[in-house]
Amino acid sequence: MGEFADMILDGIFCESCGCFISANPKGQPLKCEDCFEEELIEAVENDVWPDSMTFSVWQNIKLKHSEPDVRE
């Protein structure tokens, strides 16, 4: 692999868009805040619970990013 690919796998650059995340890598691929939020919004729209988060956190995110129910 190339050097840039290795830096993505280390968590220096975003795995989705390639933007810089951190000079102190976590040692695993990560997403920047924008890409992570896009993924969450897409998950809410498709009603898909991401594997990496607890149910209570998922419920809070769904509430934050969902369309409000309008009562007539």
C-alpha positions, 0 to 999 in steps of 0.5 A: 500500500501507499503511504497515504493509504497507511495514514488513513488506516492509522487514523491520520486522515478520514477514511471517507473523504481523506481530510486531515483528522489528527497528528496523534493517530488512534491506530485505526481508520476513523471518519471526520466529524462531517462524514460521521454526521452524514453517516448518522443522518443516513442511518436515521433516514433508513432507520438503521441502528449502527453496530458501534453505539449503544441503544440509548445513544442511538435513540438520542441521535434519532431524536436529534436528527428526525423530522418532528411528528406533526399532529393535526 
